[in-house]
Amino acid sequence: MFTGELMPLLGYFLYSFSSMVTGTFTAPDQVGVTPSSILWLVPLVGSIAVAYKVTKLPTITAGNFIKETLVLFGSIVVFIAITALVLFALTWLIVE
Amino acid sequence: MVRLVKENYIPFLAIVGVLAWAIPGGGHFVLKERKRAIIIFATVFVTLCIGLYVGSIGVIDPVGAQPWYYGQVAASPVVILLGYITAGGEYPVHGKPSEIGQIYTCVAGLLNLLFVVNAVYLAHIRYSEAGEG
């Protein structure tokens, strides 16, 4: 059945991915504890937006998918930014 | 037709589920959802790779970070293989890179878990429709 055609693909994927990872990703990147390190959330939000839309849209067309994903991505980022501002304002009020 | 459907129902769902876990997007691929499969593969693959790039393979730690490991394993069986390699503690990682790497790799796993559930549900719908038709 379809598993027959997928098994070589599966083997190839497992072998090549593990070889690539063990060959290259053996030392951590330099990431400091700085305000800019918060920007690491942006690609993660992108992944989550894509994952949500790919399961929810009834049909996938390039234009519609990109538009819907960008809207969701923007909504999440704006919501996070507003939450951060509110928390920052609260902290400032308490401390000052 | 209906009898055949009932006989193959559980193995079909199991194959779709296992394929979806083994290769991200594999479950959707066998259900002829090729566009979704490609997007799913790219999403999980890129998210996992970003995590491994930032934190190194040391973020996959089945001994010292077991709760994270359970989430990471959902991304692919490759993570189990990497877990065997890193179990000896030869790839130490601390601080922010460890934190970011663990979050990315665990989220990649949890996203793939979502895709596995989605693929099995789609398979169930397809089979139900085939049984009725």
gemmi code that builds the backbone of each chain (N, CA, C; Angstrom):
import gemmi

chains = {
    "A": [
        ("MET", (0.845, -1.192, 0.000), (0.000, 0.000, 0.000), (0.883, 1.245, 0.000)),
        ("PHE", (0.341, 2.380, 0.507), (1.117, 3.611, 0.488), (2.329, 3.565, 1.406)),
        ("THR", (2.304, 2.654, 2.413), (3.443, 2.559, 3.329), (4.700, 2.097, 2.592)),
        ("GLY", (4.517, 1.298, 1.537), (5.642, 0.804, 0.752), (6.437, 1.921, 0.121)),
        ("GLU", (5.750, 2.899, -0.407), (6.458, 4.009, -1.053), (7.008, 5.005, -0.028)),
        ("LEU", (6.449, 4.997, 1.197), (6.901, 5.951, 2.209), (8.058, 5.433, 3.059)),
        ("MET", (8.232, 4.114, 3.143), (9.266, 3.560, 4.011), (10.686, 4.015, 3.634)),
        ("PRO", (11.062, 3.969, 2.319), (12.405, 4.483, 1.974), (12.546, 5.965, 2.306)),
        ("LEU", (11.466, 6.713, 2.101), (11.471, 8.149, 2.406), (11.674, 8.367, 3.899)),
        ("LEU", (11.014, 7.538, 4.706), (11.136, 7.620, 6.159), (12.572, 7.327, 6.593)),
        ("GLY", (13.139, 6.257, 6.058), (14.512, 5.889, 6.384), (15.489, 6.972, 5.997)),
        ("TYR", (15.304, 7.528, 4.819), (16.184, 8.585, 4.330), (16.085, 9.817, 5.224)),
        ("PHE", (14.860, 10.162, 5.615), (14.649, 11.338, 6.468), (15.334, 11.153, 7.815)),
        ("LEU", (15.106, 9.997, 8.456), (15.678, 9.746, 9.781), (17.204, 9.775, 9.744)),
        ("TYR", (17.769, 9.134, 8.717), (19.229, 9.062, 8.602), (19.827, 10.435, 8.318)),
        ("SER", (19.274, 11.146, 7.313), (19.879, 12.415, 6.909), (19.704, 13.485, 7.979)),
        ("PHE", (18.533, 13.493, 8.613), (18.294, 14.514, 9.640), (19.197, 14.298, 10.850)),
        ("SER", (19.296, 13.048, 11.315), (20.133, 12.792, 12.489), (21.603, 13.048, 12.178)),
        ("SER", (22.033, 12.720, 10.944), (23.430, 12.980, 10.554), (23.718, 14.475, 10.526)),
        ("MET", (22.783, 15.237, 9.949), (22.968, 16.686, 9.844), (23.043, 17.317, 11.233)),
        ("VAL", (22.139, 16.893, 12.107), (22.053, 17.482, 13.441), (23.278, 17.138, 14.278)),
        ("THR", (23.678, 15.868, 14.275), (24.830, 15.482, 15.097), (26.127, 16.054, 14.526)),
        ("GLY", (26.125, 16.374, 13.232), (27.331, 16.918, 12.603), (27.486, 18.410, 12.773)),
        ("THR", (26.400, 19.150, 12.969), (26.485, 20.607, 12.985), (26.054, 21.245, 14.298)),
        ("PHE", (24.967, 20.786, 14.883), (24.417, 21.484, 16.050), (24.987, 20.916, 17.351)),
        ("THR", (26.293, 21.001, 17.509), (26.918, 20.409, 18.703), (27.354, 21.455, 19.736)),
        ("ALA", (27.302, 22.731, 19.376), (27.662, 23.793, 20.331), (26.568, 24.855, 20.337)),
        ("PRO", (26.196, 25.359, 21.529), (25.107, 26.349, 21.580), (25.506, 27.694, 20.996)),
        ("ASP", (24.495, 28.439, 20.544), (24.698, 29.786, 20.027), (24.903, 30.745, 21.208)),
        ("GLN", (25.467, 31.930, 20.932), (25.645, 32.939, 21.981), (24.386, 33.796, 22.064)),
        ("VAL", (23.632, 33.635, 23.140), (22.435, 34.451, 23.355), (22.527, 35.040, 24.749)),
        ("GLY", (22.596, 36.358, 24.820), (22.702, 37.011, 26.116), (21.333, 37.263, 26.728)),
        ("VAL", (21.342, 37.562, 28.041), (20.076, 37.923, 28.704), (19.887, 39.425, 28.512)),
        ("THR", (19.376, 39.798, 27.353), (19.188, 41.202, 26.989), (17.738, 41.417, 26.550)),
        ("PRO", (17.284, 42.691, 26.534), (15.906, 42.932, 26.065), (15.671, 42.403, 24.641)),
        ("SER", (16.707, 42.473, 23.794), (16.520, 42.018, 22.405), (16.325, 40.496, 22.303)),
        ("SER", (16.702, 39.761, 23.353), (16.520, 38.306, 23.296), (15.033, 37.933, 23.310)),
        ("ILE", (14.194, 38.907, 23.693), (12.735, 38.688, 23.644), (12.284, 38.442, 22.200)),
        ("LEU", (13.061, 38.998, 21.241), (12.690, 38.848, 19.820), (12.705, 37.381, 19.360)),
        ("TRP", (13.295, 36.504, 20.180), (13.276, 35.077, 19.831), (11.858, 34.508, 19.820)),
        ("LEU", (10.920, 35.260, 20.378), (9.539, 34.766, 20.355), (8.903, 34.908, 18.973)),
        ("VAL", (9.460, 35.804, 18.144), (8.827, 36.093, 16.847), (8.766, 34.860, 15.926)),
        ("PRO", (9.880, 34.134, 15.699), (9.759, 32.934, 14.848), (8.827, 31.880, 15.440)),
        ("LEU", (8.794, 31.808, 16.765), (7.919, 30.828, 17.419), (6.451, 31.180, 17.179)),
        ("VAL", (6.135, 32.458, 17.258), (4.766, 32.908, 16.970), (4.421, 32.591, 15.514)),
        ("GLY", (5.397, 32.775, 14.620), (5.189, 32.428, 13.204), (4.845, 30.958, 13.032)),
        ("SER", (5.586, 30.092, 13.699), (5.329, 28.643, 13.617), (3.933, 28.304, 14.118)),
        ("ILE", (3.564, 28.910, 15.229), (2.256, 28.608, 15.827), (1.130, 29.109, 14.914)),
        ("ALA", (1.325, 30.298, 14.322), (0.304, 30.839, 13.414), (0.133, 29.941, 12.188)),
        ("VAL", (1.255, 29.490, 11.624), (1.199, 28.596, 10.453), (0.519, 27.278, 10.832)),
        ("ALA", (0.915, 26.725, 11.996), (0.354, 25.436, 12.432), (-1.151, 25.535, 12.639)),
        ("TYR", (-1.589, 26.627, 13.232), (-3.027, 26.785, 13.482), (-3.795, 26.884, 12.162)),
        ("LYS", (-3.290, 27.717, 11.271), (-4.024, 27.949, 10.022), (-4.005, 26.732, 9.098)),
        ("VAL", (-2.918, 25.961, 9.109), (-2.839, 24.803, 8.216), (-3.839, 23.716, 8.629)),
        ("THR", (-4.210, 23.708, 9.898), (-5.205, 22.711, 10.328), (-6.629, 23.257, 10.225)),
        ("LYS", (-6.793, 24.565, 10.243), (-8.142, 25.137, 10.305), (-8.737, 25.497, 8.942)),
        ("LEU", (-7.887, 25.898, 7.989), (-8.433, 26.325, 6.691), (-8.991, 25.122, 5.928)),
        ("PRO", (-10.212, 25.238, 5.384), (-10.779, 24.097, 4.653), (-10.026, 23.781, 3.360)),
        ("THR", (-9.605, 24.811, 2.633), (-8.773, 24.597, 1.437), (-7.566, 25.524, 1.514)),
        ("ILE", (-6.429, 24.989, 1.073), (-5.179, 25.770, 1.144), (-4.889, 26.355, -0.237)),
        ("THR", (-4.946, 27.683, -0.315), (-4.449, 28.368, -1.514), (-3.396, 29.370, -1.033)),
        ("ALA", (-2.385, 29.595, -1.851), (-1.235, 30.399, -1.412), (-1.665, 31.760, -0.860)),
        ("GLY", (-2.454, 32.499, -1.634), (-2.847, 33.849, -1.230), (-3.630, 33.860, 0.063)),
        ("ASN", (-4.652, 33.000, 0.128), (-5.510, 32.955, 1.310), (-4.738, 32.505, 2.545)),
        ("PHE", (-3.894, 31.489, 2.365), (-3.141, 30.953, 3.500), (-2.178, 31.991, 4.064)),
        ("ILE", (-1.459, 32.670, 3.171), (-0.495, 33.687, 3.622), (-1.231, 34.836, 4.321)),
        ("LYS", (-2.339, 35.269, 3.725), (-3.105, 36.375, 4.317), (-3.599, 36.013, 5.722)),
        ("GLU", (-4.230, 34.848, 5.833), (-4.782, 34.410, 7.126), (-3.683, 34.249, 8.177)),
        ("THR", (-2.551, 33.671, 7.750), (-1.435, 33.458, 8.684), (-0.862, 34.788, 9.166)),
        ("LEU", (-0.707, 35.743, 8.233), (-0.161, 37.047, 8.615), (-1.087, 37.776, 9.578)),
        ("VAL", (-2.386, 37.666, 9.341), (-3.357, 38.320, 10.238), (-3.249, 37.727, 11.640)),
        ("LEU", (-3.191, 36.398, 11.732), (-3.082, 35.744, 13.043), (-1.750, 36.085, 13.701)),
        ("PHE", (-0.665, 36.062, 12.914), (0.669, 36.393, 13.429), (0.663, 37.811, 14.010)),
        ("GLY", (0.123, 38.746, 13.238), (0.045, 40.146, 13.681), (-0.783, 40.281, 14.952)),
        ("SER", (-1.924, 39.566, 14.993), (-2.795, 39.637, 16.176), (-2.061, 39.168, 17.423)),
        ("ILE", (-1.338, 38.063, 17.307), (-0.631, 37.521, 18.480), (0.457, 38.494, 18.935)),
        ("VAL", (1.237, 39.003, 17.966), (2.345, 39.915, 18.314), (1.802, 41.195, 18.956)),
        ("VAL", (0.720, 41.737, 18.389), (0.138, 42.964, 18.953), (-0.381, 42.691, 20.365)),
        ("PHE", (-1.037, 41.545, 20.559), (-1.553, 41.199, 21.890), (-0.407, 41.067, 22.903)),
        ("ILE", (0.674, 40.434, 22.482), (1.839, 40.283, 23.383), (2.423, 41.658, 23.716)),
        ("ALA", (2.507, 42.529, 22.688), (3.067, 43.866, 22.901), (2.194, 44.663, 23.878)),
        ("ILE", (0.862, 44.574, 23.716), (-0.047, 45.304, 24.622), (0.086, 44.758, 26.048)),
        ("THR", (0.148, 43.436, 26.178), (0.314, 42.820, 27.500), (1.616, 43.289, 28.151)),
        ("ALA", (2.692, 43.336, 27.354), (3.990, 43.780, 27.871), (3.917, 45.227, 28.340)),
        ("LEU", (3.246, 46.080, 27.554), (3.121, 47.492, 27.930), (2.325, 47.660, 29.223)),
        ("VAL", (1.245, 46.900, 29.344), (0.411, 46.971, 30.558), (1.215, 46.520, 31.770)),
        ("LEU", (1.939, 45.422, 31.627), (2.762, 44.911, 32.739), (3.863, 45.898, 33.101)),
        ("PHE", (4.460, 46.507, 32.067), (5.514, 47.494, 32.285), (4.949, 48.707, 33.041)),
        ("ALA", (3.759, 49.179, 32.613), (3.125, 50.316, 33.270), (2.782, 49.996, 34.720)),
        ("LEU", (2.280, 48.796, 34.963), (1.951, 48.363, 36.331), (3.198, 48.335, 37.203)),
        ("THR", (4.257, 47.784, 36.670), (5.528, 47.711, 37.401), (6.036, 49.112, 37.728)),
        ("TRP", (5.972, 49.991, 36.732), (6.439, 51.369, 36.906), (5.633, 52.067, 38.003)),
        ("LEU", (4.298, 51.885, 38.000), (3.428, 52.498, 39.006), (3.749, 51.978, 40.418)),
        ("ILE", (4.009, 50.693, 40.503), (4.295, 50.091, 41.823), (5.660, 50.549, 42.342)),
        ("VAL", (6.646, 50.569, 41.470), (8.019, 50.895, 41.882), (8.202, 52.380, 42.155)),
        ("GLU", (7.602, 53.239, 41.308), (7.815, 54.705, 41.449), (7.015, 55.295, 42.605)),
    ],
    "B": [
        ("MET", (-18.734, -3.718, 1.580), (-17.941, -2.474, 1.671), (-17.846, -1.991, 3.117)),
        ("VAL", (-18.998, -1.966, 3.807), (-19.018, -1.488, 5.187), (-18.197, -2.417, 6.077)),
        ("ARG", (-18.288, -3.753, 5.824), (-17.545, -4.726, 6.615), (-16.031, -4.513, 6.441)),
        ("LEU", (-15.627, -4.289, 5.198), (-14.214, -4.039, 4.884), (-13.725, -2.786, 5.617)),
        ("VAL", (-14.565, -1.778, 5.620), (-14.222, -0.529, 6.288), (-13.989, -0.774, 7.771)),
        ("LYS", (-14.889, -1.535, 8.411), (-14.773, -1.785, 9.852), (-13.535, -2.614, 10.172)),
        ("GLU", (-13.203, -3.557, 9.292), (-12.037, -4.417, 9.531), (-10.732, -3.630, 9.497)),
        ("ASN", (-10.650, -2.679, 8.582), (-9.387, -1.948, 8.407), (-9.336, -0.622, 9.151)),
        ("TYR", (-10.357, -0.317, 9.874), (-10.479, 1.014, 10.478), (-9.323, 1.324, 11.437)),
        ("ILE", (-9.128, 0.469, 12.435), (-8.103, 0.734, 13.460), (-6.690, 0.704, 12.860)),
        ("PRO", (-6.325, -0.326, 12.042), (-4.971, -0.299, 11.445), (-4.727, 0.940, 10.590)),
        ("PHE", (-5.746, 1.375, 9.861), (-5.598, 2.566, 9.020), (-5.303, 3.805, 9.871)),
        ("LEU", (-6.070, 3.984, 10.935), (-5.828, 5.137, 11.822), (-4.446, 5.042, 12.468)),
        ("ALA", (-4.059, 3.810, 12.846), (-2.750, 3.618, 13.493), (-1.617, 3.959, 12.527)),
        ("ILE", (-1.741, 3.521, 11.263), (-0.703, 3.809, 10.260), (-0.594, 5.315, 10.030)),
        ("VAL", (-1.734, 5.967, 9.906), (-1.724, 7.423, 9.692), (-1.068, 8.120, 10.889)),
        ("GLY", (-1.427, 7.691, 12.101), (-0.868, 8.308, 13.313), (0.631, 8.112, 13.422)),
        ("VAL", (1.084, 6.883, 13.166), (2.519, 6.580, 13.280), (3.312, 7.330, 12.205)),
        ("LEU", (2.769, 7.364, 10.985), (3.464, 8.092, 9.911), (3.531, 9.589, 10.211)),
        ("ALA", (2.434, 10.120, 10.763), (2.401, 11.551, 11.096), (3.449, 11.877, 12.155)),
        ("TRP", (3.692, 10.925, 13.063), (4.716, 11.148, 14.095), (6.126, 10.939, 13.519)),
        ("ALA", (6.288, 9.878, 12.711), (7.614, 9.527, 12.187), (8.171, 10.618, 11.274)),
        ("ILE", (7.364, 11.066, 10.322), (7.754, 12.193, 9.458), (6.670, 13.250, 9.616)),
        ("PRO", (6.999, 14.417, 10.160), (5.970, 15.450, 10.272), (5.308, 15.701, 8.913)),
        ("GLY", (3.996, 15.612, 8.886), (3.254, 15.784, 7.632), (2.978, 14.478, 6.909)),
        ("GLY", (3.597, 13.384, 7.362), (3.428, 12.080, 6.708), (1.992, 11.585, 6.726)),
        ("GLY", (1.290, 11.858, 7.815), (-0.109, 11.441, 7.926), (-0.992, 12.148, 6.914)),
        ("HIS", (-0.774, 13.448, 6.770), (-1.546, 14.222, 5.782), (-1.159, 13.816, 4.361)),
        ("PHE", (0.104, 13.435, 4.178), (0.591, 13.034, 2.851), (-0.162, 11.801, 2.348)),
        ("VAL", (-0.326, 10.795, 3.215), (-1.028, 9.577, 2.784), (-2.526, 9.820, 2.611)),
        ("LEU", (-3.020, 10.907, 3.189), (-4.437, 11.254, 3.005), (-4.643, 12.179, 1.804)),
        ("LYS", (-3.593, 12.291, 0.978), (-3.610, 13.104, -0.249), (-3.759, 14.604, 0.029)),
        ("GLU", (-3.365, 15.012, 1.213), (-3.359, 16.444, 1.555), (-1.923, 16.935, 1.397)),
        ("ARG", (-1.465, 16.984, 0.156), (-0.039, 17.227, -0.109), (0.422, 18.626, 0.327)),
        ("LYS", (-0.407, 19.648, 0.060), (-0.006, 21.009, 0.423), (0.131, 21.135, 1.945)),
        ("ARG", (-0.857, 20.600, 2.653), (-0.802, 20.643, 4.115), (0.430, 19.887, 4.617)),
        ("ALA", (0.708, 18.734, 4.001), (1.846, 17.908, 4.433), (3.162, 18.679, 4.305)),
        ("ILE", (3.323, 19.366, 3.188), (4.570, 20.122, 2.964), (4.705, 21.252, 3.987)),
        ("ILE", (3.607, 21.967, 4.214), (3.643, 23.087, 5.170), (3.932, 22.566, 6.581)),
        ("ILE", (3.292, 21.450, 6.944), (3.491, 20.865, 8.276), (4.943, 20.432, 8.447)),
        ("PHE", (5.478, 19.753, 7.437), (6.875, 19.301, 7.511), (7.810, 20.494, 7.701)),
        ("ALA", (7.600, 21.532, 6.883), (8.475, 22.707, 6.954), (8.369, 23.385, 8.323)),
        ("THR", (7.168, 23.492, 8.842), (6.962, 24.173, 10.132), (7.664, 23.439, 11.270)),
        ("VAL", (7.412, 22.133, 11.376), (8.007, 21.358, 12.479), (9.527, 21.283, 12.308)),
        ("PHE", (9.970, 21.045, 11.085), (11.404, 20.916, 10.798), (12.154, 22.208, 11.145)),
        ("VAL", (11.630, 23.335, 10.687), (12.301, 24.624, 10.928), (12.294, 24.962, 12.423)),
        ("THR", (11.159, 24.742, 13.085), (11.076, 25.049, 14.521), (12.069, 24.194, 15.319)),
        ("LEU", (12.105, 22.909, 14.991), (13.039, 21.998, 15.676), (14.489, 22.403, 15.412)),
        ("CYS", (14.784, 22.739, 14.161), (16.155, 23.102, 13.792), (16.588, 24.414, 14.458)),
        ("ILE", (15.678, 25.381, 14.576), (16.028, 26.636, 15.258), (16.403, 26.328, 16.715)),
        ("GLY", (15.590, 25.480, 17.352), (15.867, 25.093, 18.740), (17.207, 24.413, 18.888)),
        ("LEU", (17.518, 23.508, 17.949), (18.794, 22.780, 18.018), (19.969, 23.690, 17.665)),
        ("TYR", (19.735, 24.660, 16.781), (20.785, 25.603, 16.408), (21.143, 26.505, 17.598)),
        ("VAL", (20.130, 27.025, 18.263), (20.367, 27.954, 19.379), (20.960, 27.217, 20.582)),
        ("GLY", (20.372, 26.070, 20.927), (20.785, 25.404, 22.162), (21.692, 24.211, 21.965)),
        ("SER", (21.928, 23.797, 20.732), (22.688, 22.591, 20.378), (21.878, 21.340, 20.742)),
        ("ILE", (22.383, 20.174, 20.353), (21.648, 18.936, 20.632), (21.611, 18.641, 22.135)),
        ("GLY", (22.375, 19.412, 22.908), (22.369, 19.254, 24.369), (21.023, 19.563, 25.005)),
        ("VAL", (20.149, 20.317, 24.294), (18.827, 20.635, 24.868), (17.937, 19.402, 24.921)),
        ("ILE", (18.301, 18.374, 24.124), (17.555, 17.111, 24.218), (18.247, 16.278, 25.286)),
        ("ASP", (17.667, 16.316, 26.473), (18.310, 15.690, 27.633), (17.316, 14.765, 28.340)),
        ("PRO", (17.327, 13.480, 28.000), (16.348, 12.570, 28.611), (16.608, 12.297, 30.091)),
        ("VAL", (17.782, 12.710, 30.579), (18.115, 12.431, 31.984), (17.839, 13.670, 32.859)),
        ("GLY", (18.422, 14.794, 32.483), (18.322, 15.990, 33.322), (17.115, 16.868, 33.059)),
        ("ALA", (16.479, 16.707, 31.904), (15.321, 17.551, 31.575), (14.200, 16.672, 31.011)),
        ("GLN", (13.770, 15.737, 31.834), (12.808, 14.736, 31.356), (11.460, 15.327, 30.902)),
        ("PRO", (10.873, 16.277, 31.654), (9.583, 16.822, 31.199), (9.667, 17.450, 29.806)),
        ("TRP", (10.772, 18.178, 29.550), (10.968, 18.773, 28.227), (11.126, 17.672, 27.182)),
        ("TYR", (11.835, 16.626, 27.559), (12.121, 15.521, 26.626), (10.829, 14.870, 26.129)),
        ("TYR", (9.857, 14.699, 27.015), (8.592, 14.075, 26.605), (7.899, 14.917, 25.527)),
        ("GLY", (7.972, 16.226, 25.655), (7.401, 17.104, 24.629), (8.196, 17.033, 23.342)),
        ("GLN", (9.523, 17.003, 23.463), (10.394, 16.988, 22.278), (10.214, 15.714, 21.456)),
        ("VAL", (10.008, 14.588, 22.140), (9.890, 13.290, 21.451), (8.714, 13.283, 20.478)),
        ("ALA", (7.686, 14.074, 20.762), (6.513, 14.109, 19.876), (6.857, 14.660, 18.492)),
        ("ALA", (8.008, 15.324, 18.361), (8.380, 15.912, 17.063), (8.742, 14.846, 16.039)),
        ("SER", (9.429, 13.796, 16.469), (9.881, 12.751, 15.548), (10.678, 11.695, 16.318)),
        ("PRO", (10.768, 10.464, 15.810), (11.639, 9.467, 16.456), (13.110, 9.863, 16.431)),
        ("VAL", (13.468, 10.801, 15.555), (14.860, 11.288, 15.492), (15.293, 11.820, 16.860)),
        ("VAL", (14.343, 12.419, 17.581), (14.657, 12.988, 18.895), (15.105, 11.883, 19.865)),
        ("ILE", (14.490, 10.702, 19.756), (14.894, 9.580, 20.617), (16.348, 9.210, 20.322)),
        ("LEU", (16.673, 9.168, 19.026), (18.045, 8.868, 18.596), (19.015, 9.912, 19.167)),
        ("LEU", (18.640, 11.179, 19.060), (19.486, 12.255, 19.587), (19.589, 12.157, 21.110)),
        ("GLY", (18.512, 11.706, 21.750), (18.503, 11.521, 23.200), (19.531, 10.494, 23.642)),
        ("TYR", (19.683, 9.422, 22.845), (20.699, 8.406, 23.155), (22.099, 9.010, 23.071)),
        ("ILE", (22.299, 9.879, 22.075), (23.622, 10.485, 21.864), (23.969, 11.452, 23.002)),
        ("THR", (22.967, 12.218, 23.448), (23.240, 13.264, 24.449), (23.094, 12.774, 25.893)),
        ("ALA", (22.616, 11.557, 26.073), (22.347, 11.059, 27.439), (23.599, 11.023, 28.311)),
        ("GLY", (24.761, 10.900, 27.702), (26.009, 10.838, 28.467), (26.471, 12.178, 29.007)),
        ("GLY", (25.805, 13.251, 28.641), (26.164, 14.582, 29.133), (27.365, 15.192, 28.444)),
        ("GLU", (27.626, 14.782, 27.183), (28.799, 15.313, 26.459), (28.534, 16.667, 25.798)),
        ("TYR", (27.278, 17.090, 25.781), (26.923, 18.357, 25.128), (26.235, 19.277, 26.139)),
        ("PRO", (26.999, 19.814, 27.104), (26.344, 20.656, 28.128), (25.902, 22.004, 27.553)),
        ("VAL", (24.750, 22.462, 27.984), (24.242, 23.778, 27.562), (23.500, 24.391, 28.751)),
        ("HIS", (23.776, 25.691, 28.990), (23.178, 26.356, 30.148), (22.641, 27.719, 29.740)),
        ("GLY", (21.887, 28.336, 30.624), (21.443, 29.714, 30.463), (20.412, 29.915, 29.375)),
        ("LYS", (20.491, 31.103, 28.754), (19.475, 31.503, 27.758), (19.427, 30.569, 26.546)),
        ("PRO", (20.586, 30.147, 25.978), (20.504, 29.220, 24.839), (19.757, 27.934, 25.185)),
        ("SER", (19.970, 27.428, 26.395), (19.278, 26.214, 26.825), (17.777, 26.456, 26.905)),
        ("GLU", (17.438, 27.610, 27.489), (16.016, 27.961, 27.663), (15.309, 28.076, 26.306)),
        ("ILE", (15.910, 28.848, 25.390), (15.297, 29.066, 24.084), (15.249, 27.754, 23.288)),
        ("GLY", (16.355, 27.012, 23.333), (16.414, 25.733, 22.609), (15.357, 24.756, 23.086)),
        ("GLN", (15.182, 24.677, 24.409), (14.182, 23.753, 24.955), (12.768, 24.187, 24.592)),
        ("ILE", (12.512, 25.483, 24.644), (11.167, 25.970, 24.291), (10.875, 25.653, 22.823)),
        ("TYR", (11.820, 25.951, 21.936), (11.588, 25.720, 20.499), (11.392, 24.232, 20.189)),
        ("THR", (12.273, 23.387, 20.718), (12.180, 21.959, 20.396), (10.920, 21.340, 21.000)),
        ("CYS", (10.546, 21.789, 22.192), (9.342, 21.248, 22.828), (8.094, 21.730, 22.087)),
        ("VAL", (8.085, 22.999, 21.677), (6.929, 23.499, 20.911), (6.834, 22.761, 19.566)),
        ("ALA", (7.989, 22.470, 18.939), (7.968, 21.688, 17.683), (7.299, 20.334, 17.916)),
        ("GLY", (7.626, 19.706, 19.044), (7.019, 18.419, 19.379), (5.527, 18.536, 19.619)),
        ("LEU", (5.134, 19.568, 20.353), (3.710, 19.721, 20.664), (2.903, 20.085, 19.416)),
        ("LEU", (3.517, 20.866, 18.517), (2.835, 21.175, 17.247), (2.643, 19.892, 16.443)),
        ("ASN", (3.670, 19.044, 16.431), (3.537, 17.777, 15.681), (2.481, 16.871, 16.313)),
        ("LEU", (2.370, 16.926, 17.635), (1.318, 16.157, 18.310), (-0.063, 16.631, 17.830)),
        ("LEU", (-0.195, 17.947, 17.692), (-1.441, 18.513, 17.159), (-1.704, 17.993, 15.745)),
        ("PHE", (-0.643, 17.927, 14.927), (-0.793, 17.450, 13.548), (-1.122, 15.961, 13.504)),
        ("VAL", (-0.568, 15.195, 14.440), (-0.885, 13.759, 14.509), (-2.372, 13.580, 14.792)),
        ("VAL", (-2.855, 14.311, 15.787), (-4.285, 14.225, 16.152), (-5.146, 14.662, 14.965)),
        ("ASN", (-4.734, 15.740, 14.293), (-5.483, 16.246, 13.149), (-5.513, 15.230, 12.005)),
        ("ALA", (-4.365, 14.572, 11.749), (-4.289, 13.580, 10.674), (-5.173, 12.372, 10.988)),
        ("VAL", (-5.150, 11.914, 12.237), (-5.979, 10.760, 12.629), (-7.457, 11.129, 12.529)),
        ("TYR", (-7.797, 12.338, 12.917), (-9.193, 12.785, 12.817), (-9.634, 12.853, 11.350)),
        ("LEU", (-8.762, 13.389, 10.497), (-9.071, 13.450, 9.056), (-9.264, 12.039, 8.489)),
        ("ALA", (-8.396, 11.109, 8.922), (-8.503, 9.717, 8.466), (-9.832, 9.115, 8.899)),
        ("HIS", (-10.240, 9.423, 10.127), (-11.521, 8.933, 10.651), (-12.683, 9.469, 9.807)),
        ("ILE", (-12.614, 10.755, 9.474), (-13.674, 11.379, 8.654), (-13.730, 10.712, 7.279)),
        ("ARG", (-12.533, 10.536, 6.665), (-12.468, 9.931, 5.326), (-13.058, 8.526, 5.349)),
        ("TYR", (-12.703, 7.774, 6.389), (-13.162, 6.387, 6.465), (-14.654, 6.317, 6.703)),
        ("SER", (-15.145, 7.217, 7.523), (-16.586, 7.253, 7.780), (-17.340, 7.569, 6.496)),
        ("GLU", (-16.820, 8.540, 5.736), (-17.462, 8.924, 4.467), (-17.424, 7.771, 3.473)),
        ("ALA", (-16.280, 7.059, 3.437), (-16.144, 5.917, 2.524), (-17.127, 4.814, 2.905)),
        ("GLY", (-17.348, 4.610, 4.203), (-18.265, 3.588, 4.686), (-19.703, 3.891, 4.342)),
        ("GLU", (-20.054, 5.197, 4.408), (-21.422, 5.613, 4.080), (-21.681, 5.572, 2.584)),
        ("GLY", (-20.604, 5.850, 1.800), (-20.765, 5.942, 0.355), (-20.665, 4.624, -0.307)),
    ],
}
model = gemmi.Model(1)
for chain_id, residues in chains.items():
    chain = gemmi.Chain(chain_id)
    for i, (resn, *xyz) in enumerate(residues, 1):
        res = gemmi.Residue()
        res.name, res.seqid = resn, gemmi.SeqId(i, " ")
        for name, pos in zip(("N", "CA", "C"), xyz):
            atom = gemmi.Atom()
            atom.name, atom.element = name, gemmi.Element(name[0])
            atom.pos, atom.b_iso = gemmi.Position(*pos), 0.0
            res.add_atom(atom)
        chain.add_residue(res)
    model.add_chain(chain)
structure = gemmi.Structure()
structure.add_model(model)
structure.setup_entities()
